[in-house]
Amino acid sequence: MSAQEILIAEIKRQPEPVVREVLNYLKFLERRREEEAWTDLLPSREVEQEKLDILDGR
């Protein structure tokens, strides 16, 4: 049995509130994975702060 099949079988046995929590957590993981994919392309917090400091004349 695959991990996906085991997970689906286990979810089917859970009450609705637990299923909703699992769904919310899966959505959270998806968003985090998407954000991490952009991490290499987006400037770091330090770079952003340096730009703000330059604009503020510090």
CHARMM-style PDB file with segment names, atoms N, HN, CA, C and O in Angstrom:
ATOM      1  N   MET     1       0.842  -1.174   0.000  1.00  0.00      PROA
ATOM      2  CA  MET     1       0.000   0.000   0.000  1.00  0.00      PROA
ATOM      3  C   MET     1       0.897   1.251   0.000  1.00  0.00      PROA
ATOM      4  O   MET     1       1.865   1.333   0.756  1.00  0.00      PROA
ATOM      5  N   SER     2       0.561   2.207  -0.851  1.00  0.00      PROA
ATOM      6  HN  SER     2      -0.225   2.140  -1.465  1.00  0.00      PROA
ATOM      7  CA  SER     2       1.363   3.434  -0.920  1.00  0.00      PROA
ATOM      8  C   SER     2       1.028   4.357   0.245  1.00  0.00      PROA
ATOM      9  O   SER     2       0.013   4.193   0.923  1.00  0.00      PROA
ATOM     10  N   ALA     3       1.892   5.314   0.453  1.00  0.00      PROA
ATOM     11  HN  ALA     3       2.716   5.447  -0.098  1.00  0.00      PROA
ATOM     12  CA  ALA     3       1.661   6.296   1.515  1.00  0.00      PROA
ATOM     13  C   ALA     3       0.359   7.051   1.269  1.00  0.00      PROA
ATOM     14  O   ALA     3      -0.382   7.347   2.206  1.00  0.00      PROA
ATOM     15  N   GLN     4       0.089   7.358   0.012  1.00  0.00      PROA
ATOM     16  HN  GLN     4       0.691   7.118  -0.749  1.00  0.00      PROA
ATOM     17  CA  GLN     4      -1.135   8.078  -0.321  1.00  0.00      PROA
ATOM     18  C   GLN     4      -2.371   7.238   0.024  1.00  0.00      PROA
ATOM     19  O   GLN     4      -3.341   7.764   0.571  1.00  0.00      PROA
ATOM     20  N   GLU     5      -2.345   5.960  -0.283  1.00  0.00      PROA
ATOM     21  HN  GLU     5      -1.558   5.532  -0.727  1.00  0.00      PROA
ATOM     22  CA  GLU     5      -3.472   5.078   0.023  1.00  0.00      PROA
ATOM     23  C   GLU     5      -3.668   4.943   1.530  1.00  0.00      PROA
ATOM     24  O   GLU     5      -4.800   4.951   2.015  1.00  0.00      PROA
ATOM     25  N   ILE     6      -2.582   4.822   2.261  1.00  0.00      PROA
ATOM     26  HN  ILE     6      -1.662   4.816   1.868  1.00  0.00      PROA
ATOM     27  CA  ILE     6      -2.662   4.720   3.723  1.00  0.00      PROA
ATOM     28  C   ILE     6      -3.248   6.001   4.301  1.00  0.00      PROA
ATOM     29  O   ILE     6      -4.108   5.952   5.180  1.00  0.00      PROA
ATOM     30  N   LEU     7      -2.784   7.145   3.811  1.00  0.00      PROA
ATOM     31  HN  LEU     7      -2.084   7.184   3.097  1.00  0.00      PROA
ATOM     32  CA  LEU     7      -3.279   8.430   4.295  1.00  0.00      PROA
ATOM     33  C   LEU     7      -4.768   8.592   4.004  1.00  0.00      PROA
ATOM     34  O   LEU     7      -5.521   9.025   4.876  1.00  0.00      PROA
ATOM     35  N   ILE     8      -5.194   8.257   2.819  1.00  0.00      PROA
ATOM     36  HN  ILE     8      -4.582   7.905   2.111  1.00  0.00      PROA
ATOM     37  CA  ILE     8      -6.609   8.371   2.460  1.00  0.00      PROA
ATOM     38  C   ILE     8      -7.465   7.459   3.335  1.00  0.00      PROA
ATOM     39  O   ILE     8      -8.529   7.865   3.801  1.00  0.00      PROA
ATOM     40  N   ALA     9      -7.007   6.238   3.557  1.00  0.00      PROA
ATOM     41  HN  ALA     9      -6.143   5.908   3.178  1.00  0.00      PROA
ATOM     42  CA  ALA     9      -7.757   5.307   4.400  1.00  0.00      PROA
ATOM     43  C   ALA     9      -7.869   5.841   5.827  1.00  0.00      PROA
ATOM     44  O   ALA     9      -8.925   5.736   6.451  1.00  0.00      PROA
ATOM     45  N   GLU    10      -6.787   6.408   6.338  1.00  0.00      PROA
ATOM     46  HN  GLU    10      -5.929   6.493   5.831  1.00  0.00      PROA
ATOM     47  CA  GLU    10      -6.795   6.948   7.696  1.00  0.00      PROA
ATOM     48  C   GLU    10      -7.713   8.168   7.792  1.00  0.00      PROA
ATOM     49  O   GLU    10      -8.451   8.317   8.766  1.00  0.00      PROA
ATOM     50  N   ILE    11      -7.667   9.027   6.796  1.00  0.00      PROA
ATOM     51  HN  ILE    11      -7.068   8.907   6.004  1.00  0.00      PROA
ATOM     52  CA  ILE    11      -8.519  10.217   6.790  1.00  0.00      PROA
ATOM     53  C   ILE    11      -9.998   9.830   6.759  1.00  0.00      PROA
ATOM     54  O   ILE    11     -10.825  10.477   7.401  1.00  0.00      PROA
ATOM     55  N   LYS    12     -10.322   8.795   6.026  1.00  0.00      PROA
ATOM     56  HN  LYS    12      -9.650   8.269   5.505  1.00  0.00      PROA
ATOM     57  CA  LYS    12     -11.721   8.352   5.922  1.00  0.00      PROA
ATOM     58  C   LYS    12     -12.282   7.932   7.281  1.00  0.00      PROA
ATOM     59  O   LYS    12     -13.494   7.974   7.495  1.00  0.00      PROA
ATOM     60  N   ARG    13     -11.407   7.531   8.191  1.00  0.00      PROA
ATOM     61  HN  ARG    13     -10.423   7.497   8.017  1.00  0.00      PROA
ATOM     62  CA  ARG    13     -11.863   7.078   9.510  1.00  0.00      PROA
ATOM     63  C   ARG    13     -12.012   8.215  10.509  1.00  0.00      PROA
ATOM     64  O   ARG    13     -12.500   8.001  11.619  1.00  0.00      PROA
ATOM     65  N   GLN    14     -11.601   9.415  10.134  1.00  0.00      PROA
ATOM     66  HN  GLN    14     -11.205   9.589   9.233  1.00  0.00      PROA
ATOM     67  CA  GLN    14     -11.580  10.538  11.062  1.00  0.00      PROA
ATOM     68  C   GLN    14     -12.884  11.326  11.024  1.00  0.00      PROA
ATOM     69  O   GLN    14     -13.573  11.342  10.003  1.00  0.00      PROA
ATOM     70  N   PRO    15     -13.221  11.972  12.119  1.00  0.00      PROA
ATOM     71  CA  PRO    15     -14.398  12.845  12.125  1.00  0.00      PROA
ATOM     72  C   PRO    15     -14.133  14.105  11.284  1.00  0.00      PROA
ATOM     73  O   PRO    15     -12.983  14.463  11.029  1.00  0.00      PROA
ATOM     74  N   GLU    16     -15.203  14.758  10.866  1.00  0.00      PROA
ATOM     75  HN  GLU    16     -16.137  14.467  11.073  1.00  0.00      PROA
ATOM     76  CA  GLU    16     -15.104  15.918   9.979  1.00  0.00      PROA
ATOM     77  C   GLU    16     -14.157  17.013  10.491  1.00  0.00      PROA
ATOM     78  O   GLU    16     -13.382  17.543   9.695  1.00  0.00      PROA
ATOM     79  N   PRO    17     -14.184  17.372  11.771  1.00  0.00      PROA
ATOM     80  CA  PRO    17     -13.253  18.421  12.228  1.00  0.00      PROA
ATOM     81  C   PRO    17     -11.774  18.062  12.003  1.00  0.00      PROA
ATOM     82  O   PRO    17     -10.961  18.927  11.676  1.00  0.00      PROA
ATOM     83  N   VAL    18     -11.446  16.806  12.180  1.00  0.00      PROA
ATOM     84  HN  VAL    18     -12.106  16.104  12.446  1.00  0.00      PROA
ATOM     85  CA  VAL    18     -10.065  16.363  11.961  1.00  0.00      PROA
ATOM     86  C   VAL    18      -9.730  16.434  10.474  1.00  0.00      PROA
ATOM     87  O   VAL    18      -8.634  16.853  10.103  1.00  0.00      PROA
ATOM     88  N   VAL    19     -10.655  16.035   9.639  1.00  0.00      PROA
ATOM     89  HN  VAL    19     -11.546  15.695   9.941  1.00  0.00      PROA
ATOM     90  CA  VAL    19     -10.443  16.087   8.189  1.00  0.00      PROA
ATOM     91  C   VAL    19     -10.217  17.532   7.747  1.00  0.00      PROA
ATOM     92  O   VAL    19      -9.357  17.795   6.906  1.00  0.00      PROA
ATOM     93  N   ARG    20     -10.974  18.460   8.303  1.00  0.00      PROA
ATOM     94  HN  ARG    20     -11.672  18.247   8.986  1.00  0.00      PROA
ATOM     95  CA  ARG    20     -10.797  19.881   7.963  1.00  0.00      PROA
ATOM     96  C   ARG    20      -9.424  20.389   8.397  1.00  0.00      PROA
ATOM     97  O   ARG    20      -8.790  21.161   7.677  1.00  0.00      PROA
ATOM     98  N   GLU    21      -8.964  19.956   9.572  1.00  0.00      PROA
ATOM     99  HN  GLU    21      -9.479  19.329  10.156  1.00  0.00      PROA
ATOM    100  CA  GLU    21      -7.632  20.349  10.032  1.00  0.00      PROA
ATOM    101  C   GLU    21      -6.550  19.801   9.106  1.00  0.00      PROA
ATOM    102  O   GLU    21      -5.590  20.502   8.786  1.00  0.00      PROA
ATOM    103  N   VAL    22      -6.703  18.561   8.679  1.00  0.00      PROA
ATOM    104  HN  VAL    22      -7.484  17.992   8.939  1.00  0.00      PROA
ATOM    105  CA  VAL    22      -5.738  17.961   7.755  1.00  0.00      PROA
ATOM    106  C   VAL    22      -5.729  18.746   6.439  1.00  0.00      PROA
ATOM    107  O   VAL    22      -4.663  19.022   5.890  1.00  0.00      PROA
ATOM    108  N   LEU    23      -6.893  19.099   5.942  1.00  0.00      PROA
ATOM    109  HN  LEU    23      -7.759  18.874   6.388  1.00  0.00      PROA
ATOM    110  CA  LEU    23      -6.986  19.875   4.706  1.00  0.00      PROA
ATOM    111  C   LEU    23      -6.317  21.240   4.879  1.00  0.00      PROA
ATOM    112  O   LEU    23      -5.564  21.675   4.008  1.00  0.00      PROA
ATOM    113  N   ASN    24      -6.587  21.908   5.986  1.00  0.00      PROA
ATOM    114  HN  ASN    24      -7.199  21.555   6.693  1.00  0.00      PROA
ATOM    115  CA  ASN    24      -5.955  23.206   6.241  1.00  0.00      PROA
ATOM    116  C   ASN    24      -4.435  23.077   6.298  1.00  0.00      PROA
ATOM    117  O   ASN    24      -3.715  23.932   5.783  1.00  0.00      PROA
ATOM    118  N   TYR    25      -3.958  22.021   6.916  1.00  0.00      PROA
ATOM    119  HN  TYR    25      -4.543  21.326   7.334  1.00  0.00      PROA
ATOM    120  CA  TYR    25      -2.517  21.823   7.019  1.00  0.00      PROA
ATOM    121  C   TYR    25      -1.902  21.547   5.650  1.00  0.00      PROA
ATOM    122  O   TYR    25      -0.818  22.046   5.344  1.00  0.00      PROA
ATOM    123  N   LEU    26      -2.580  20.763   4.834  1.00  0.00      PROA
ATOM    124  HN  LEU    26      -3.460  20.358   5.082  1.00  0.00      PROA
ATOM    125  CA  LEU    26      -2.079  20.504   3.479  1.00  0.00      PROA
ATOM    126  C   LEU    26      -1.998  21.788   2.665  1.00  0.00      PROA
ATOM    127  O   LEU    26      -1.031  22.002   1.934  1.00  0.00      PROA
ATOM    128  N   LYS    27      -3.004  22.638   2.787  1.00  0.00      PROA
ATOM    129  HN  LYS    27      -3.789  22.465   3.380  1.00  0.00      PROA
ATOM    130  CA  LYS    27      -2.996  23.925   2.083  1.00  0.00      PROA
ATOM    131  C   LYS    27      -1.839  24.794   2.572  1.00  0.00      PROA
ATOM    132  O   LYS    27      -1.172  25.456   1.777  1.00  0.00      PROA
ATOM    133  N   PHE    28      -1.606  24.788   3.888  1.00  0.00      PROA
ATOM    134  HN  PHE    28      -2.148  24.250   4.534  1.00  0.00      PROA
ATOM    135  CA  PHE    28      -0.486  25.524   4.459  1.00  0.00      PROA
ATOM    136  C   PHE    28       0.839  25.033   3.878  1.00  0.00      PROA
ATOM    137  O   PHE    28       1.692  25.840   3.507  1.00  0.00      PROA
ATOM    138  N   LEU    29       1.014  23.712   3.798  1.00  0.00      PROA
ATOM    139  HN  LEU    29       0.321  23.057   4.099  1.00  0.00      PROA
ATOM    140  CA  LEU    29       2.249  23.150   3.249  1.00  0.00      PROA
ATOM    141  C   LEU    29       2.435  23.533   1.787  1.00  0.00      PROA
ATOM    142  O   LEU    29       3.552  23.821   1.355  1.00  0.00      PROA
ATOM    143  N   GLU    30       1.342  23.537   1.024  1.00  0.00      PROA
ATOM    144  HN  GLU    30       0.435  23.303   1.375  1.00  0.00      PROA
ATOM    145  CA  GLU    30       1.416  23.932  -0.383  1.00  0.00      PROA
ATOM    146  C   GLU    30       1.877  25.381  -0.513  1.00  0.00      PROA
ATOM    147  O   GLU    30       2.754  25.691  -1.319  1.00  0.00      PROA
ATOM    148  N   ARG    31       1.275  26.273   0.293  1.00  0.00      PROA
ATOM    149  HN  ARG    31       0.562  26.021   0.947  1.00  0.00      PROA
ATOM    150  CA  ARG    31       1.669  27.691   0.235  1.00  0.00      PROA
ATOM    151  C   ARG    31       3.134  27.866   0.620  1.00  0.00      PROA
ATOM    152  O   ARG    31       3.859  28.633  -0.013  1.00  0.00      PROA
ATOM    153  N   ARG    32       3.564  27.161   1.646  1.00  0.00      PROA
ATOM    154  HN  ARG    32       2.975  26.538   2.161  1.00  0.00      PROA
ATOM    155  CA  ARG    32       4.953  27.273   2.093  1.00  0.00      PROA
ATOM    156  C   ARG    32       5.915  26.780   1.014  1.00  0.00      PROA
ATOM    157  O   ARG    32       6.966  27.382   0.795  1.00  0.00      PROA
ATOM    158  N   ARG    33       5.557  25.685   0.341  1.00  0.00      PROA
ATOM    159  HN  ARG    33       4.703  25.196   0.519  1.00  0.00      PROA
ATOM    160  CA  ARG    33       6.401  25.158  -0.723  1.00  0.00      PROA
ATOM    161  C   ARG    33       6.494  26.155  -1.879  1.00  0.00      PROA
ATOM    162  O   ARG    33       7.566  26.349  -2.452  1.00  0.00      PROA
ATOM    163  N   GLU    34       5.363  26.787  -2.219  1.00  0.00      PROA
ATOM    164  HN  GLU    34       4.492  26.629  -1.753  1.00  0.00      PROA
ATOM    165  CA  GLU    34       5.367  27.795  -3.282  1.00  0.00      PROA
ATOM    166  C   GLU    34       6.237  28.991  -2.896  1.00  0.00      PROA
ATOM    167  O   GLU    34       6.990  29.501  -3.725  1.00  0.00      PROA
ATOM    168  N   GLU    35       6.138  29.435  -1.658  1.00  0.00      PROA
ATOM    169  HN  GLU    35       5.526  29.021  -0.985  1.00  0.00      PROA
ATOM    170  CA  GLU    35       6.952  30.562  -1.195  1.00  0.00      PROA
ATOM    171  C   GLU    35       8.435  30.209  -1.208  1.00  0.00      PROA
ATOM    172  O   GLU    35       9.269  31.039  -1.569  1.00  0.00      PROA
ATOM    173  N   GLU    36       8.762  28.988  -0.817  1.00  0.00      PROA
ATOM    174  HN  GLU    36       8.084  28.314  -0.523  1.00  0.00      PROA
ATOM    175  CA  GLU    36      10.156  28.570  -0.804  1.00  0.00      PROA
ATOM    176  C   GLU    36      10.728  28.513  -2.212  1.00  0.00      PROA
ATOM    177  O   GLU    36      11.923  28.736  -2.404  1.00  0.00      PROA
ATOM    178  N   ALA    37       9.891  28.217  -3.196  1.00  0.00      PROA
ATOM    179  HN  ALA    37       8.920  28.036  -3.040  1.00  0.00      PROA
ATOM    180  CA  ALA    37      10.356  28.179  -4.580  1.00  0.00      PROA
ATOM    181  C   ALA    37      10.815  29.557  -5.037  1.00  0.00      PROA
ATOM    182  O   ALA    37      11.686  29.668  -5.899  1.00  0.00      PROA
ATOM    183  N   TRP    38      10.236  30.603  -4.467  1.00  0.00      PROA
ATOM    184  HN  TRP    38       9.528  30.513  -3.767  1.00  0.00      PROA
ATOM    185  CA  TRP    38      10.595  31.977  -4.836  1.00  0.00      PROA
ATOM    186  C   TRP    38      11.734  32.526  -3.987  1.00  0.00      PROA
ATOM    187  O   TRP    38      12.257  33.598  -4.290  1.00  0.00      PROA
ATOM    188  N   THR    39      12.123  31.832  -2.950  1.00  0.00      PROA
ATOM    189  HN  THR    39      11.698  30.961  -2.704  1.00  0.00      PROA
ATOM    190  CA  THR    39      13.131  32.338  -2.014  1.00  0.00      PROA
ATOM    191  C   THR    39      14.427  32.708  -2.723  1.00  0.00      PROA
ATOM    192  O   THR    39      15.049  33.716  -2.386  1.00  0.00      PROA
ATOM    193  N   ASP    40      14.841  31.906  -3.701  1.00  0.00      PROA
ATOM    194  HN  ASP    40      14.336  31.087  -3.975  1.00  0.00      PROA
ATOM    195  CA  ASP    40      16.093  32.169  -4.401  1.00  0.00      PROA
ATOM    196  C   ASP    40      16.007  33.425  -5.266  1.00  0.00      PROA
ATOM    197  O   ASP    40      17.027  34.048  -5.564  1.00  0.00      PROA
ATOM    198  N   LEU    41      14.807  33.791  -5.664  1.00  0.00      PROA
ATOM    199  HN  LEU    41      13.979  33.285  -5.422  1.00  0.00      PROA
ATOM    200  CA  LEU    41      14.639  34.924  -6.562  1.00  0.00      PROA
ATOM    201  C   LEU    41      14.332  36.230  -5.851  1.00  0.00      PROA
ATOM    202  O   LEU    41      14.595  37.308  -6.383  1.00  0.00      PROA
ATOM    203  N   LEU    42      13.783  36.137  -4.667  1.00  0.00      PROA
ATOM    204  HN  LEU    42      13.569  35.261  -4.234  1.00  0.00      PROA
ATOM    205  CA  LEU    42      13.411  37.336  -3.931  1.00  0.00      PROA
ATOM    206  C   LEU    42      14.568  37.828  -3.068  1.00  0.00      PROA
ATOM    207  O   LEU    42      15.346  37.022  -2.557  1.00  0.00      PROA
ATOM    208  N   PRO    43      14.688  39.130  -2.904  1.00  0.00      PROA
ATOM    209  CA  PRO    43      15.770  39.640  -2.055  1.00  0.00      PROA
ATOM    210  C   PRO    43      15.544  39.257  -0.593  1.00  0.00      PROA
ATOM    211  O   PRO    43      14.411  39.123  -0.131  1.00  0.00      PROA
ATOM    212  N   SER    44      16.632  39.088   0.099  1.00  0.00      PROA
ATOM    213  HN  SER    44      17.552  39.197  -0.276  1.00  0.00      PROA
ATOM    214  CA  SER    44      16.533  38.734   1.515  1.00  0.00      PROA
ATOM    215  C   SER    44      16.080  39.936   2.326  1.00  0.00      PROA
ATOM    216  O   SER    44      16.050  41.061   1.828  1.00  0.00      PROA
ATOM    217  N   ARG    45      15.733  39.689   3.558  1.00  0.00      PROA
ATOM    218  HN  ARG    45      15.757  38.775   3.962  1.00  0.00      PROA
ATOM    219  CA  ARG    45      15.303  40.765   4.466  1.00  0.00      PROA
ATOM    220  C   ARG    45      16.421  41.787   4.648  1.00  0.00      PROA
ATOM    221  O   ARG    45      16.163  42.988   4.725  1.00  0.00      PROA
ATOM    222  N   GLU    46      17.658  41.309   4.715  1.00  0.00      PROA
ATOM    223  HN  GLU    46      17.867  40.333   4.652  1.00  0.00      PROA
ATOM    224  CA  GLU    46      18.798  42.209   4.891  1.00  0.00      PROA
ATOM    225  C   GLU    46      18.961  43.140   3.690  1.00  0.00      PROA
ATOM    226  O   GLU    46      19.249  44.325   3.855  1.00  0.00      PROA
ATOM    227  N   VAL    47      18.780  42.609   2.497  1.00  0.00      PROA
ATOM    228  HN  VAL    47      18.547  41.646   2.362  1.00  0.00      PROA
ATOM    229  CA  VAL    47      18.893  43.424   1.290  1.00  0.00      PROA
ATOM    230  C   VAL    47      17.789  44.469   1.268  1.00  0.00      PROA
ATOM    231  O   VAL    47      18.030  45.629   0.934  1.00  0.00      PROA
ATOM    232  N   GLU    48      16.596  44.063   1.619  1.00  0.00      PROA
ATOM    233  HN  GLU    48      16.399  43.121   1.890  1.00  0.00      PROA
ATOM    234  CA  GLU    48      15.484  45.014   1.677  1.00  0.00      PROA
ATOM    235  C   GLU    48      15.760  46.120   2.679  1.00  0.00      PROA
ATOM    236  O   GLU    48      15.481  47.288   2.408  1.00  0.00      PROA
ATOM    237  N   GLN    49      16.305  45.762   3.838  1.00  0.00      PROA
ATOM    238  HN  GLN    49      16.531  44.813   4.059  1.00  0.00      PROA
ATOM    239  CA  GLN    49      16.604  46.764   4.861  1.00  0.00      PROA
ATOM    240  C   GLN    49      17.697  47.715   4.384  1.00  0.00      PROA
ATOM    241  O   GLN    49      17.632  48.914   4.656  1.00  0.00      PROA
ATOM    242  N   GLU    50      18.700  47.196   3.677  1.00  0.00      PROA
ATOM    243  HN  GLU    50      18.753  46.222   3.456  1.00  0.00      PROA
ATOM    244  CA  GLU    50      19.759  48.045   3.144  1.00  0.00      PROA
ATOM    245  C   GLU    50      19.184  49.062   2.152  1.00  0.00      PROA
ATOM    246  O   GLU    50      19.574  50.229   2.159  1.00  0.00      PROA
ATOM    247  N   LYS    51      18.257  48.613   1.301  1.00  0.00      PROA
ATOM    248  HN  LYS    51      17.940  47.664   1.296  1.00  0.00      PROA
ATOM    249  CA  LYS    51      17.625  49.542   0.359  1.00  0.00      PROA
ATOM    250  C   LYS    51      16.848  50.617   1.088  1.00  0.00      PROA
ATOM    251  O   LYS    51      16.913  51.788   0.714  1.00  0.00      PROA
ATOM    252  N   LEU    52      16.108  50.237   2.131  1.00  0.00      PROA
ATOM    253  HN  LEU    52      16.056  49.285   2.435  1.00  0.00      PROA
ATOM    254  CA  LEU    52      15.354  51.207   2.897  1.00  0.00      PROA
ATOM    255  C   LEU    52      16.286  52.202   3.585  1.00  0.00      PROA
ATOM    256  O   LEU    52      15.997  53.398   3.631  1.00  0.00      PROA
ATOM    257  N   ASP    53      17.405  51.709   4.120  1.00  0.00      PROA
ATOM    258  HN  ASP    53      17.640  50.738   4.083  1.00  0.00      PROA
ATOM    259  CA  ASP    53      18.370  52.580   4.770  1.00  0.00      PROA
ATOM    260  C   ASP    53      18.940  53.593   3.779  1.00  0.00      PROA
ATOM    261  O   ASP    53      19.102  54.767   4.114  1.00  0.00      PROA
ATOM    262  N   ILE    54      19.243  53.145   2.565  1.00  0.00      PROA
ATOM    263  HN  ILE    54      19.112  52.192   2.293  1.00  0.00      PROA
ATOM    264  CA  ILE    54      19.780  54.037   1.541  1.00  0.00      PROA
ATOM    265  C   ILE    54      18.746  55.105   1.190  1.00  0.00      PROA
ATOM    266  O   ILE    54      19.074  56.286   1.076  1.00  0.00      PROA
ATOM    267  N   LEU    55      17.509  54.682   1.022  1.00  0.00      PROA
ATOM    268  HN  LEU    55      17.242  53.723   1.115  1.00  0.00      PROA
ATOM    269  CA  LEU    55      16.443  55.641   0.694  1.00  0.00      PROA
ATOM    270  C   LEU    55      16.207  56.632   1.829  1.00  0.00      PROA
ATOM    271  O   LEU    55      15.858  57.788   1.588  1.00  0.00      PROA
ATOM    272  N   ASP    56      16.396  56.182   3.055  1.00  0.00      PROA
ATOM    273  HN  ASP    56      16.679  55.243   3.251  1.00  0.00      PROA
ATOM    274  CA  ASP    56      16.202  57.060   4.215  1.00  0.00      PROA
ATOM    275  C   ASP    56      17.425  57.944   4.466  1.00  0.00      PROA
ATOM    276  O   ASP    56      17.389  58.812   5.338  1.00  0.00      PROA
ATOM    277  N   GLY    57      18.513  57.729   3.706  1.00  0.00      PROA
ATOM    278  HN  GLY    57      18.542  57.024   2.998  1.00  0.00      PROA
ATOM    279  CA  GLY    57      19.717  58.526   3.871  1.00  0.00      PROA
ATOM    280  C   GLY    57      20.555  58.141   5.050  1.00  0.00      PROA
ATOM    281  O   GLY    57      21.287  58.977   5.581  1.00  0.00      PROA
ATOM    282  N   ARG    58      20.477  56.912   5.478  1.00  0.00      PROA
ATOM    283  HN  ARG    58      19.882  56.234   5.047  1.00  0.00      PROA
ATOM    284  CA  ARG    58      21.272  56.440   6.624  1.00  0.00      PROA
ATOM    285  C   ARG    58      22.597  55.889   6.184  1.00  0.00      PROA
ATOM    286  OT1 ARG    58      23.391  55.449   7.016  1.00  0.00      PROA
TER     287      ARG     58
END
